[in-house]
Amino acid sequence: MQTTTTLFVYYKIISEQHVTTLQLLRRMAQTLKVQYRDLEIEMMQRPEVSSDGLETWMEVYRYPGGITSEMIAKIAASAQDSGLPLARKVEIFIPLV
């Protein structure tokens, strides 16, 4: 039975900070990929901006053999060190069996 863990992280940003936040996110991703060479990071956003000017972003992390709790902690620390929004919601999924 395969139980490969995939990590989903989502949060909201102020629309006017899109370009700056994207630069921070890309820089963080590059740093993580140095440590975890085969780490796959998918960056997504909802197509609409909320009525209060917020965008919802999602980061999806996949790694051969699954994302470990150590990696989850490293991703959270990297996000904080990078200046990304701190109100990040983290969810973990495994393949449906």
Buried (B, 14 or more C-beta within 10 A) or exposed (E): EEEEBBBBBBBBBBEEEBEEBBEBBEBBBEBBEEEBEEBEBEEEBEEEBEEEEBBBBBBBBBBEEBBEEEBBEBBBEBBEEBBBBEEBEBEEEEEEE
